[in-house]
Amino acid sequence: MVGQGLTDNLVLPTEQEKWVAARCAGGQRLEYRTYQGFDHVGLVVDPESPLPADLVAWTQDRFDRKPEKAGCETVEG
């Protein structure tokens, strides 16, 4: 899982999209989540950020041995 704040000016969303596209083109399974209105730091530490809960849920699914989806998927958070 990769999370990207769409107002991030440290890791630019356009560059992250290129990185994700390259991983997907190489056959890697990847869930790419984008978050409107969050920058680099805010996505992680802002109390209103949905990323921490999404990341915990994604991680719990791995611990519970729930399979990842095949291929690549972009989810708007």
mmCIF file of the N, C-alpha and C atoms, coordinates in Angstrom:
data_MODEL
# 
_entry.id   MODEL 
# 
loop_
_atom_site.group_PDB 
_atom_site.id 
_atom_site.type_symbol 
_atom_site.label_atom_id 
_atom_site.label_alt_id 
_atom_site.label_comp_id 
_atom_site.label_asym_id 
_atom_site.label_entity_id 
_atom_site.label_seq_id 
_atom_site.pdbx_PDB_ins_code 
_atom_site.Cartn_x 
_atom_site.Cartn_y 
_atom_site.Cartn_z 
_atom_site.occupancy 
_atom_site.B_iso_or_equiv 
_atom_site.pdbx_formal_charge 
_atom_site.auth_seq_id 
_atom_site.auth_comp_id 
_atom_site.auth_asym_id 
_atom_site.auth_atom_id 
_atom_site.pdbx_PDB_model_num 
ATOM 1   N N  . MET A 1 1  ? 0.837  -1.169  0.000   1.00 0.00 ? 1  MET A N  1 
ATOM 2   C CA . MET A 1 1  ? 0.000  0.000   0.000   1.00 0.00 ? 1  MET A CA 1 
ATOM 3   C C  . MET A 1 1  ? 0.885  1.235   0.000   1.00 0.00 ? 1  MET A C  1 
ATOM 4   N N  . VAL A 1 2  ? 0.574  2.153   -0.885  1.00 0.00 ? 2  VAL A N  1 
ATOM 5   C CA . VAL A 1 2  ? 1.255  3.436   -0.967  1.00 0.00 ? 2  VAL A CA 1 
ATOM 6   C C  . VAL A 1 2  ? 0.199  4.516   -0.792  1.00 0.00 ? 2  VAL A C  1 
ATOM 7   N N  . GLY A 1 3  ? 0.433  5.427   0.141   1.00 0.00 ? 3  GLY A N  1 
ATOM 8   C CA . GLY A 1 3  ? -0.480 6.548   0.358   1.00 0.00 ? 3  GLY A CA 1 
ATOM 9   C C  . GLY A 1 3  ? 0.153  7.835   -0.135  1.00 0.00 ? 3  GLY A C  1 
ATOM 10  N N  . GLN A 1 4  ? -0.630 8.659   -0.817  1.00 0.00 ? 4  GLN A N  1 
ATOM 11  C CA . GLN A 1 4  ? -0.116 9.906   -1.378  1.00 0.00 ? 4  GLN A CA 1 
ATOM 12  C C  . GLN A 1 4  ? -1.078 11.048  -1.111  1.00 0.00 ? 4  GLN A C  1 
ATOM 13  N N  . GLY A 1 5  ? -0.588 12.070  -0.407  1.00 0.00 ? 5  GLY A N  1 
ATOM 14  C CA . GLY A 1 5  ? -1.354 13.297  -0.265  1.00 0.00 ? 5  GLY A CA 1 
ATOM 15  C C  . GLY A 1 5  ? -1.293 14.075  -1.563  1.00 0.00 ? 5  GLY A C  1 
ATOM 16  N N  . LEU A 1 6  ? -2.420 14.489  -2.067  1.00 0.00 ? 6  LEU A N  1 
ATOM 17  C CA . LEU A 1 6  ? -2.451 15.135  -3.368  1.00 0.00 ? 6  LEU A CA 1 
ATOM 18  C C  . LEU A 1 6  ? -1.995 16.584  -3.348  1.00 0.00 ? 6  LEU A C  1 
ATOM 19  N N  . THR A 1 7  ? -1.765 17.157  -2.147  1.00 0.00 ? 7  THR A N  1 
ATOM 20  C CA . THR A 1 7  ? -1.174 18.494  -2.075  1.00 0.00 ? 7  THR A CA 1 
ATOM 21  C C  . THR A 1 7  ? 0.252  18.427  -1.544  1.00 0.00 ? 7  THR A C  1 
ATOM 22  N N  . ASP A 1 8  ? 0.863  17.254  -1.619  1.00 0.00 ? 8  ASP A N  1 
ATOM 23  C CA . ASP A 1 8  ? 2.238  17.035  -1.163  1.00 0.00 ? 8  ASP A CA 1 
ATOM 24  C C  . ASP A 1 8  ? 3.192  17.802  -2.070  1.00 0.00 ? 8  ASP A C  1 
ATOM 25  N N  . ASN A 1 9  ? 4.042  18.639  -1.480  1.00 0.00 ? 9  ASN A N  1 
ATOM 26  C CA . ASN A 1 9  ? 5.033  19.355  -2.284  1.00 0.00 ? 9  ASN A CA 1 
ATOM 27  C C  . ASN A 1 9  ? 6.442  18.827  -2.028  1.00 0.00 ? 9  ASN A C  1 
ATOM 28  N N  . LEU A 1 10 ? 6.562  17.750  -1.259  1.00 0.00 ? 10 LEU A N  1 
ATOM 29  C CA . LEU A 1 10 ? 7.852  17.099  -1.035  1.00 0.00 ? 10 LEU A CA 1 
ATOM 30  C C  . LEU A 1 10 ? 7.993  15.894  -1.975  1.00 0.00 ? 10 LEU A C  1 
ATOM 31  N N  . VAL A 1 11 ? 7.026  14.998  -1.928  1.00 0.00 ? 11 VAL A N  1 
ATOM 32  C CA . VAL A 1 11 ? 6.931  13.906  -2.898  1.00 0.00 ? 11 VAL A CA 1 
ATOM 33  C C  . VAL A 1 11 ? 5.755  14.267  -3.797  1.00 0.00 ? 11 VAL A C  1 
ATOM 34  N N  . LEU A 1 12 ? 6.079  14.781  -4.963  1.00 0.00 ? 12 LEU A N  1 
ATOM 35  C CA . LEU A 1 12 ? 5.031  15.282  -5.858  1.00 0.00 ? 12 LEU A CA 1 
ATOM 36  C C  . LEU A 1 12 ? 4.144  14.149  -6.346  1.00 0.00 ? 12 LEU A C  1 
ATOM 37  N N  . PRO A 1 13 ? 2.829  14.370  -6.331  1.00 0.00 ? 13 PRO A N  1 
ATOM 38  C CA . PRO A 1 13 ? 1.914  13.328  -6.789  1.00 0.00 ? 13 PRO A CA 1 
ATOM 39  C C  . PRO A 1 13 ? 2.231  12.822  -8.202  1.00 0.00 ? 13 PRO A C  1 
ATOM 40  N N  . THR A 1 14 ? 2.654  13.708  -9.089  1.00 0.00 ? 14 THR A N  1 
ATOM 41  C CA . THR A 1 14 ? 2.976  13.270  -10.458 1.00 0.00 ? 14 THR A CA 1 
ATOM 42  C C  . THR A 1 14 ? 4.160  12.313  -10.468 1.00 0.00 ? 14 THR A C  1 
ATOM 43  N N  . GLU A 1 15 ? 5.138  12.542  -9.611  1.00 0.00 ? 15 GLU A N  1 
ATOM 44  C CA . GLU A 1 15 ? 6.295  11.644  -9.538  1.00 0.00 ? 15 GLU A CA 1 
ATOM 45  C C  . GLU A 1 15 ? 5.909  10.312  -8.892  1.00 0.00 ? 15 GLU A C  1 
ATOM 46  N N  . GLN A 1 16 ? 5.072  10.376  -7.866  1.00 0.00 ? 16 GLN A N  1 
ATOM 47  C CA . GLN A 1 16 ? 4.613  9.137   -7.215  1.00 0.00 ? 16 GLN A CA 1 
ATOM 48  C C  . GLN A 1 16 ? 3.805  8.296   -8.201  1.00 0.00 ? 16 GLN A C  1 
ATOM 49  N N  . GLU A 1 17 ? 2.974  8.956   -9.014  1.00 0.00 ? 17 GLU A N  1 
ATOM 50  C CA . GLU A 1 17 ? 2.180  8.234   -10.010 1.00 0.00 ? 17 GLU A CA 1 
ATOM 51  C C  . GLU A 1 17 ? 3.078  7.516   -11.011 1.00 0.00 ? 17 GLU A C  1 
ATOM 52  N N  . LYS A 1 18 ? 4.174  8.156   -11.411 1.00 0.00 ? 18 LYS A N  1 
ATOM 53  C CA . LYS A 1 18 ? 5.125  7.515   -12.331 1.00 0.00 ? 18 LYS A CA 1 
ATOM 54  C C  . LYS A 1 18 ? 5.756  6.287   -11.667 1.00 0.00 ? 18 LYS A C  1 
ATOM 55  N N  . TRP A 1 19 ? 6.135  6.428   -10.399 1.00 0.00 ? 19 TRP A N  1 
ATOM 56  C CA . TRP A 1 19 ? 6.744  5.315   -9.672  1.00 0.00 ? 19 TRP A CA 1 
ATOM 57  C C  . TRP A 1 19 ? 5.756  4.154   -9.564  1.00 0.00 ? 19 TRP A C  1 
ATOM 58  N N  . VAL A 1 20 ? 4.525  4.466   -9.198  1.00 0.00 ? 20 VAL A N  1 
ATOM 59  C CA . VAL A 1 20 ? 3.493  3.434   -9.074  1.00 0.00 ? 20 VAL A CA 1 
ATOM 60  C C  . VAL A 1 20 ? 3.253  2.766   -10.428 1.00 0.00 ? 20 VAL A C  1 
ATOM 61  N N  . ALA A 1 21 ? 3.156  3.557   -11.490 1.00 0.00 ? 21 ALA A N  1 
ATOM 62  C CA . ALA A 1 21 ? 2.925  3.000   -12.830 1.00 0.00 ? 21 ALA A CA 1 
ATOM 63  C C  . ALA A 1 21 ? 4.055  2.052   -13.232 1.00 0.00 ? 21 ALA A C  1 
ATOM 64  N N  . ALA A 1 22 ? 5.278  2.407   -12.892 1.00 0.00 ? 22 ALA A N  1 
ATOM 65  C CA . ALA A 1 22 ? 6.416  1.539   -13.220 1.00 0.00 ? 22 ALA A CA 1 
ATOM 66  C C  . ALA A 1 22 ? 6.342  0.224   -12.450 1.00 0.00 ? 22 ALA A C  1 
ATOM 67  N N  . ARG A 1 23 ? 5.981  0.272   -11.167 1.00 0.00 ? 23 ARG A N  1 
ATOM 68  C CA . ARG A 1 23 ? 5.848  -0.956  -10.381 1.00 0.00 ? 23 ARG A CA 1 
ATOM 69  C C  . ARG A 1 23 ? 4.732  -1.828  -10.971 1.00 0.00 ? 23 ARG A C  1 
ATOM 70  N N  . CYS A 1 24 ? 3.621  -1.201  -11.305 1.00 0.00 ? 24 CYS A N  1 
ATOM 71  C CA . CYS A 1 24 ? 2.493  -1.955  -11.852 1.00 0.00 ? 24 CYS A CA 1 
ATOM 72  C C  . CYS A 1 24 ? 2.848  -2.570  -13.202 1.00 0.00 ? 24 CYS A C  1 
ATOM 73  N N  . ALA A 1 25 ? 3.561  -1.813  -14.039 1.00 0.00 ? 25 ALA A N  1 
ATOM 74  C CA . ALA A 1 25 ? 3.979  -2.328  -15.344 1.00 0.00 ? 25 ALA A CA 1 
ATOM 75  C C  . ALA A 1 25 ? 4.917  -3.520  -15.184 1.00 0.00 ? 25 ALA A C  1 
ATOM 76  N N  . GLY A 1 26 ? 5.631  -3.558  -14.079 1.00 0.00 ? 26 GLY A N  1 
ATOM 77  C CA . GLY A 1 26 ? 6.530  -4.676  -13.792 1.00 0.00 ? 26 GLY A CA 1 
ATOM 78  C C  . GLY A 1 26 ? 5.833  -5.876  -13.165 1.00 0.00 ? 26 GLY A C  1 
ATOM 79  N N  . GLY A 1 27 ? 4.527  -5.770  -12.966 1.00 0.00 ? 27 GLY A N  1 
ATOM 80  C CA . GLY A 1 27 ? 3.767  -6.896  -12.447 1.00 0.00 ? 27 GLY A CA 1 
ATOM 81  C C  . GLY A 1 27 ? 3.597  -6.936  -10.939 1.00 0.00 ? 27 GLY A C  1 
ATOM 82  N N  . GLN A 1 28 ? 4.032  -5.898  -10.259 1.00 0.00 ? 28 GLN A N  1 
ATOM 83  C CA . GLN A 1 28 ? 3.901  -5.881  -8.799  1.00 0.00 ? 28 GLN A CA 1 
ATOM 84  C C  . GLN A 1 28 ? 2.455  -5.593  -8.403  1.00 0.00 ? 28 GLN A C  1 
ATOM 85  N N  . ARG A 1 29 ? 1.990  -6.264  -7.360  1.00 0.00 ? 29 ARG A N  1 
ATOM 86  C CA . ARG A 1 29 ? 0.680  -5.948  -6.787  1.00 0.00 ? 29 ARG A CA 1 
ATOM 87  C C  . ARG A 1 29 ? 0.845  -4.710  -5.926  1.00 0.00 ? 29 ARG A C  1 
ATOM 88  N N  . LEU A 1 30 ? -0.076 -3.769  -6.082  1.00 0.00 ? 30 LEU A N  1 
ATOM 89  C CA . LEU A 1 30 ? 0.076  -2.520  -5.375  1.00 0.00 ? 30 LEU A CA 1 
ATOM 90  C C  . LEU A 1 30 ? -1.282 -1.847  -5.202  1.00 0.00 ? 30 LEU A C  1 
ATOM 91  N N  . GLU A 1 31 ? -1.528 -1.375  -3.996  1.00 0.00 ? 31 GLU A N  1 
ATOM 92  C CA . GLU A 1 31 ? -2.713 -0.553  -3.739  1.00 0.00 ? 31 GLU A CA 1 
ATOM 93  C C  . GLU A 1 31 ? -2.211 0.865   -3.517  1.00 0.00 ? 31 GLU A C  1 
ATOM 94  N N  . TYR A 1 32 ? -2.616 1.761   -4.394  1.00 0.00 ? 32 TYR A N  1 
ATOM 95  C CA . TYR A 1 32 ? -2.179 3.151   -4.359  1.00 0.00 ? 32 TYR A CA 1 
ATOM 96  C C  . TYR A 1 32 ? -3.361 3.996   -3.901  1.00 0.00 ? 32 TYR A C  1 
ATOM 97  N N  . ARG A 1 33 ? -3.230 4.595   -2.727  1.00 0.00 ? 33 ARG A N  1 
ATOM 98  C CA . ARG A 1 33 ? -4.315 5.408   -2.166  1.00 0.00 ? 33 ARG A CA 1 
ATOM 99  C C  . ARG A 1 33 ? -3.925 6.875   -2.222  1.00 0.00 ? 33 ARG A C  1 
ATOM 100 N N  . THR A 1 34 ? -4.841 7.683   -2.736  1.00 0.00 ? 34 THR A N  1 
ATOM 101 C CA . THR A 1 34 ? -4.617 9.119   -2.806  1.00 0.00 ? 34 THR A CA 1 
ATOM 102 C C  . THR A 1 34 ? -5.572 9.824   -1.854  1.00 0.00 ? 34 THR A C  1 
ATOM 103 N N  . TYR A 1 35 ? -5.087 10.939  -1.304  1.00 0.00 ? 35 TYR A N  1 
ATOM 104 C CA . TYR A 1 35 ? -5.844 11.667  -0.291  1.00 0.00 ? 35 TYR A CA 1 
ATOM 105 C C  . TYR A 1 35 ? -5.864 13.152  -0.646  1.00 0.00 ? 35 TYR A C  1 
ATOM 106 N N  . GLN A 1 36 ? -7.018 13.608  -1.070  1.00 0.00 ? 36 GLN A N  1 
ATOM 107 C CA . GLN A 1 36 ? -7.214 15.010  -1.436  1.00 0.00 ? 36 GLN A CA 1 
ATOM 108 C C  . GLN A 1 36 ? -7.083 15.901  -0.196  1.00 0.00 ? 36 GLN A C  1 
ATOM 109 N N  . GLY A 1 37 ? -6.368 17.014  -0.340  1.00 0.00 ? 37 GLY A N  1 
ATOM 110 C CA . GLY A 1 37 ? -6.284 17.987  0.738   1.00 0.00 ? 37 GLY A CA 1 
ATOM 111 C C  . GLY A 1 37 ? -5.216 17.713  1.785   1.00 0.00 ? 37 GLY A C  1 
ATOM 112 N N  . PHE A 1 38 ? -4.388 16.690  1.575   1.00 0.00 ? 38 PHE A N  1 
ATOM 113 C CA . PHE A 1 38 ? -3.332 16.378  2.540   1.00 0.00 ? 38 PHE A CA 1 
ATOM 114 C C  . PHE A 1 38 ? -1.970 16.508  1.885   1.00 0.00 ? 38 PHE A C  1 
ATOM 115 N N  . ASP A 1 39 ? -1.027 17.091  2.656   1.00 0.00 ? 39 ASP A N  1 
ATOM 116 C CA . ASP A 1 39 ? 0.345  17.198  2.180   1.00 0.00 ? 39 ASP A CA 1 
ATOM 117 C C  . ASP A 1 39 ? 1.169  16.065  2.782   1.00 0.00 ? 39 ASP A C  1 
ATOM 118 N N  . HIS A 1 40 ? 2.476  16.168  2.663   1.00 0.00 ? 40 HIS A N  1 
ATOM 119 C CA . HIS A 1 40 ? 3.360  15.080  3.077   1.00 0.00 ? 40 HIS A CA 1 
ATOM 120 C C  . HIS A 1 40 ? 3.262  14.781  4.576   1.00 0.00 ? 40 HIS A C  1 
ATOM 121 N N  . VAL A 1 41 ? 3.418  15.778  5.402   1.00 0.00 ? 41 VAL A N  1 
ATOM 122 C CA . VAL A 1 41 ? 3.401  15.572  6.848   1.00 0.00 ? 41 VAL A CA 1 
ATOM 123 C C  . VAL A 1 41 ? 1.977  15.393  7.362   1.00 0.00 ? 41 VAL A C  1 
ATOM 124 N N  . GLY A 1 42 ? 1.070  16.217  6.876   1.00 0.00 ? 42 GLY A N  1 
ATOM 125 C CA . GLY A 1 42 ? -0.313 16.157  7.342   1.00 0.00 ? 42 GLY A CA 1 
ATOM 126 C C  . GLY A 1 42 ? -0.958 14.805  7.117   1.00 0.00 ? 42 GLY A C  1 
ATOM 127 N N  . LEU A 1 43 ? -0.579 14.142  6.042   1.00 0.00 ? 43 LEU A N  1 
ATOM 128 C CA . LEU A 1 43 ? -1.166 12.836  5.748   1.00 0.00 ? 43 LEU A CA 1 
ATOM 129 C C  . LEU A 1 43 ? -0.853 11.831  6.846   1.00 0.00 ? 43 LEU A C  1 
ATOM 130 N N  . VAL A 1 44 ? 0.290  12.012  7.480   1.00 0.00 ? 44 VAL A N  1 
ATOM 131 C CA . VAL A 1 44 ? 0.713  11.071  8.523   1.00 0.00 ? 44 VAL A CA 1 
ATOM 132 C C  . VAL A 1 44 ? 0.269  11.510  9.918   1.00 0.00 ? 44 VAL A C  1 
ATOM 133 N N  . VAL A 1 45 ? 0.372  12.805  10.234  1.00 0.00 ? 45 VAL A N  1 
ATOM 134 C CA . VAL A 1 45 ? 0.170  13.240  11.619  1.00 0.00 ? 45 VAL A CA 1 
ATOM 135 C C  . VAL A 1 45 ? -1.105 14.036  11.876  1.00 0.00 ? 45 VAL A C  1 
ATOM 136 N N  . ASP A 1 46 ? -1.781 14.499  10.849  1.00 0.00 ? 46 ASP A N  1 
ATOM 137 C CA . ASP A 1 46 ? -3.012 15.273  11.063  1.00 0.00 ? 46 ASP A CA 1 
ATOM 138 C C  . ASP A 1 46 ? -4.075 14.363  11.675  1.00 0.00 ? 46 ASP A C  1 
ATOM 139 N N  . PRO A 1 47 ? -4.698 14.783  12.793  1.00 0.00 ? 47 PRO A N  1 
ATOM 140 C CA . PRO A 1 47 ? -5.713 13.930  13.431  1.00 0.00 ? 47 PRO A CA 1 
ATOM 141 C C  . PRO A 1 47 ? -6.907 13.625  12.522  1.00 0.00 ? 47 PRO A C  1 
ATOM 142 N N  . GLU A 1 48 ? -7.109 14.437  11.503  1.00 0.00 ? 48 GLU A N  1 
ATOM 143 C CA . GLU A 1 48 ? -8.224 14.217  10.573  1.00 0.00 ? 48 GLU A CA 1 
ATOM 144 C C  . GLU A 1 48 ? -7.835 13.314  9.392   1.00 0.00 ? 48 GLU A C  1 
ATOM 145 N N  . SER A 1 49 ? -6.572 12.944  9.305   1.00 0.00 ? 49 SER A N  1 
ATOM 146 C CA . SER A 1 49 ? -6.108 12.135  8.178   1.00 0.00 ? 49 SER A CA 1 
ATOM 147 C C  . SER A 1 49 ? -6.686 10.724  8.238   1.00 0.00 ? 49 SER A C  1 
ATOM 148 N N  . PRO A 1 50 ? -7.203 10.242  7.109   1.00 0.00 ? 50 PRO A N  1 
ATOM 149 C CA . PRO A 1 50 ? -7.699 8.862   7.071   1.00 0.00 ? 50 PRO A CA 1 
ATOM 150 C C  . PRO A 1 50 ? -6.591 7.827   6.877   1.00 0.00 ? 50 PRO A C  1 
ATOM 151 N N  . LEU A 1 51 ? -5.371 8.267   6.548   1.00 0.00 ? 51 LEU A N  1 
ATOM 152 C CA . LEU A 1 51 ? -4.302 7.316   6.260   1.00 0.00 ? 51 LEU A CA 1 
ATOM 153 C C  . LEU A 1 51 ? -4.004 6.359   7.414   1.00 0.00 ? 51 LEU A C  1 
ATOM 154 N N  . PRO A 1 52 ? -3.809 6.828   8.653   1.00 0.00 ? 52 PRO A N  1 
ATOM 155 C CA . PRO A 1 52 ? -3.468 5.866   9.715   1.00 0.00 ? 52 PRO A CA 1 
ATOM 156 C C  . PRO A 1 52 ? -4.486 4.728   9.847   1.00 0.00 ? 52 PRO A C  1 
ATOM 157 N N  . ALA A 1 53 ? -5.760 5.045   9.809   1.00 0.00 ? 53 ALA A N  1 
ATOM 158 C CA . ALA A 1 53 ? -6.781 3.988   9.920   1.00 0.00 ? 53 ALA A CA 1 
ATOM 159 C C  . ALA A 1 53 ? -6.740 3.066   8.702   1.00 0.00 ? 53 ALA A C  1 
ATOM 160 N N  . ASP A 1 54 ? -6.549 3.635   7.505   1.00 0.00 ? 54 ASP A N  1 
ATOM 161 C CA . ASP A 1 54 ? -6.457 2.812   6.302   1.00 0.00 ? 54 ASP A CA 1 
ATOM 162 C C  . ASP A 1 54 ? -5.249 1.887   6.375   1.00 0.00 ? 54 ASP A C  1 
ATOM 163 N N  . LEU A 1 55 ? -4.133 2.421   6.838   1.00 0.00 ? 55 LEU A N  1 
ATOM 164 C CA . LEU A 1 55 ? -2.911 1.626   6.928   1.00 0.00 ? 55 LEU A CA 1 
ATOM 165 C C  . LEU A 1 55 ? -3.040 0.511   7.958   1.00 0.00 ? 55 LEU A C  1 
ATOM 166 N N  . VAL A 1 56 ? -3.642 0.809   9.096   1.00 0.00 ? 56 VAL A N  1 
ATOM 167 C CA . VAL A 1 56 ? -3.852 -0.224  10.120  1.00 0.00 ? 56 VAL A CA 1 
ATOM 168 C C  . VAL A 1 56 ? -4.776 -1.317  9.581   1.00 0.00 ? 56 VAL A C  1 
ATOM 169 N N  . ALA A 1 57 ? -5.849 -0.926  8.898   1.00 0.00 ? 57 ALA A N  1 
ATOM 170 C CA . ALA A 1 57 ? -6.775 -1.921  8.336   1.00 0.00 ? 57 ALA A CA 1 
ATOM 171 C C  . ALA A 1 57 ? -6.087 -2.780  7.284   1.00 0.00 ? 57 ALA A C  1 
ATOM 172 N N  . TRP A 1 58 ? -5.283 -2.153  6.415   1.00 0.00 ? 58 TRP A N  1 
ATOM 173 C CA . TRP A 1 58 ? -4.555 -2.893  5.382   1.00 0.00 ? 58 TRP A CA 1 
ATOM 174 C C  . TRP A 1 58 ? -3.584 -3.873  6.034   1.00 0.00 ? 58 TRP A C  1 
ATOM 175 N N  . THR A 1 59 ? -2.869 -3.410  7.051   1.00 0.00 ? 59 THR A N  1 
ATOM 176 C CA . THR A 1 59 ? -1.905 -4.256  7.748   1.00 0.00 ? 59 THR A CA 1 
ATOM 177 C C  . THR A 1 59 ? -2.609 -5.404  8.477   1.00 0.00 ? 59 THR A C  1 
ATOM 178 N N  . GLN A 1 60 ? -3.735 -5.118  9.116   1.00 0.00 ? 60 GLN A N  1 
ATOM 179 C CA . GLN A 1 60 ? -4.488 -6.173  9.802   1.00 0.00 ? 60 GLN A CA 1 
ATOM 180 C C  . GLN A 1 60 ? -4.935 -7.240  8.821   1.00 0.00 ? 60 GLN A C  1 
ATOM 181 N N  . ASP A 1 61 ? -5.356 -6.824  7.631   1.00 0.00 ? 61 ASP A N  1 
ATOM 182 C CA . ASP A 1 61 ? -5.734 -7.796  6.604   1.00 0.00 ? 61 ASP A CA 1 
ATOM 183 C C  . ASP A 1 61 ? -4.567 -8.716  6.257   1.00 0.00 ? 61 ASP A C  1 
ATOM 184 N N  . ARG A 1 62 ? -3.351 -8.185  6.216   1.00 0.00 ? 62 ARG A N  1 
ATOM 185 C CA . ARG A 1 62 ? -2.178 -9.026  5.924   1.00 0.00 ? 62 ARG A CA 1 
ATOM 186 C C  . ARG A 1 62 ? -1.932 -9.996  7.080   1.00 0.00 ? 62 ARG A C  1 
ATOM 187 N N  . PHE A 1 63 ? -2.049 -9.513  8.328   1.00 0.00 ? 63 PHE A N  1 
ATOM 188 C CA . PHE A 1 63 ? -1.887 -10.404 9.483   1.00 0.00 ? 63 PHE A CA 1 
ATOM 189 C C  . PHE A 1 63 ? -2.961 -11.482 9.495   1.00 0.00 ? 63 PHE A C  1 
ATOM 190 N N  . ASP A 1 64 ? -4.162 -11.133 9.048   1.00 0.00 ? 64 ASP A N  1 
ATOM 191 C CA . ASP A 1 64 ? -5.263 -12.096 8.992   1.00 0.00 ? 64 ASP A CA 1 
ATOM 192 C C  . ASP A 1 64 ? -5.194 -12.983 7.749   1.00 0.00 ? 64 ASP A C  1 
ATOM 193 N N  . ARG A 1 65 ? -4.133 -12.838 6.989   1.00 0.00 ? 65 ARG A N  1 
ATOM 194 C CA . ARG A 1 65 ? -3.884 -13.626 5.779   1.00 0.00 ? 65 ARG A CA 1 
ATOM 195 C C  . ARG A 1 65 ? -4.948 -13.420 4.702   1.00 0.00 ? 65 ARG A C  1 
ATOM 196 N N  . LYS A 1 66 ? -5.593 -12.267 4.713   1.00 0.00 ? 66 LYS A N  1 
ATOM 197 C CA . LYS A 1 66 ? -6.508 -11.947 3.625   1.00 0.00 ? 66 LYS A CA 1 
ATOM 198 C C  . LYS A 1 66 ? -5.659 -11.594 2.411   1.00 0.00 ? 66 LYS A C  1 
ATOM 199 N N  . PRO A 1 67 ? -5.983 -12.170 1.279   1.00 0.00 ? 67 PRO A N  1 
ATOM 200 C CA . PRO A 1 67 ? -5.138 -11.935 0.107   1.00 0.00 ? 67 PRO A CA 1 
ATOM 201 C C  . PRO A 1 67 ? -5.253 -10.500 -0.407  1.00 0.00 ? 67 PRO A C  1 
ATOM 202 N N  . GLU A 1 68 ? -4.127 -10.027 -0.911  1.00 0.00 ? 68 GLU A N  1 
ATOM 203 C CA . GLU A 1 68 ? -4.162 -8.745  -1.589  1.00 0.00 ? 68 GLU A CA 1 
ATOM 204 C C  . GLU A 1 68 ? -4.882 -8.922  -2.920  1.00 0.00 ? 68 GLU A C  1 
ATOM 205 N N  . LYS A 1 69 ? -5.423 -7.842  -3.419  1.00 0.00 ? 69 LYS A N  1 
ATOM 206 C CA . LYS A 1 69 ? -6.057 -7.905  -4.730  1.00 0.00 ? 69 LYS A CA 1 
ATOM 207 C C  . LYS A 1 69 ? -4.980 -8.102  -5.787  1.00 0.00 ? 69 LYS A C  1 
ATOM 208 N N  . ALA A 1 70 ? -5.323 -8.813  -6.837  1.00 0.00 ? 70 ALA A N  1 
ATOM 209 C CA . ALA A 1 70 ? -4.377 -9.019  -7.922  1.00 0.00 ? 70 ALA A CA 1 
ATOM 210 C C  . ALA A 1 70 ? -4.173 -7.717  -8.684  1.00 0.00 ? 70 ALA A C  1 
ATOM 211 N N  . GLY A 1 71 ? -2.974 -7.515  -9.153  1.00 0.00 ? 71 GLY A N  1 
ATOM 212 C CA . GLY A 1 71 ? -2.692 -6.341  -9.968  1.00 0.00 ? 71 GLY A CA 1 
ATOM 213 C C  . GLY A 1 71 ? -2.565 -5.085  -9.145  1.00 0.00 ? 71 GLY A C  1 
ATOM 214 N N  . CYS A 1 72 ? -2.858 -3.972  -9.788  1.00 0.00 ? 72 CYS A N  1 
ATOM 215 C CA . CYS A 1 72 ? -2.737 -2.670  -9.159  1.00 0.00 ? 72 CYS A CA 1 
ATOM 216 C C  . CYS A 1 72 ? -4.113 -2.018  -9.068  1.00 0.00 ? 72 CYS A C  1 
ATOM 217 N N  . GLU A 1 73 ? -4.267 -1.232  -8.023  1.00 0.00 ? 73 GLU A N  1 
ATOM 218 C CA . GLU A 1 73 ? -5.540 -0.561  -7.818  1.00 0.00 ? 73 GLU A CA 1 
ATOM 219 C C  . GLU A 1 73 ? -5.263 0.825   -7.243  1.00 0.00 ? 73 GLU A C  1 
ATOM 220 N N  . THR A 1 74 ? -5.965 1.821   -7.767  1.00 0.00 ? 74 THR A N  1 
ATOM 221 C CA . THR A 1 74 ? -5.901 3.161   -7.215  1.00 0.00 ? 74 THR A CA 1 
ATOM 222 C C  . THR A 1 74 ? -7.209 3.427   -6.480  1.00 0.00 ? 74 THR A C  1 
ATOM 223 N N  . VAL A 1 75 ? -7.091 3.891   -5.237  1.00 0.00 ? 75 VAL A N  1 
ATOM 224 C CA . VAL A 1 75 ? -8.250 4.163   -4.394  1.00 0.00 ? 75 VAL A CA 1 
ATOM 225 C C  . VAL A 1 75 ? -8.162 5.606   -3.940  1.00 0.00 ? 75 VAL A C  1 
ATOM 226 N N  . GLU A 1 76 ? -9.219 6.367   -4.146  1.00 0.00 ? 76 GLU A N  1 
ATOM 227 C CA . GLU A 1 76 ? -9.247 7.736   -3.643  1.00 0.00 ? 76 GLU A CA 1 
ATOM 228 C C  . GLU A 1 76 ? -9.768 7.705   -2.222  1.00 0.00 ? 76 GLU A C  1 
ATOM 229 N N  . GLY A 1 77 ? -8.933 8.176   -1.286  1.00 0.00 ? 77 GLY A N  1 
ATOM 230 C CA . GLY A 1 77 ? -9.298 8.145   0.114   1.00 0.00 ? 77 GLY A CA 1 
ATOM 231 C C  . GLY A 1 77 ? -9.966 9.414   0.572   1.00 0.00 ? 77 GLY A C  1 
# 
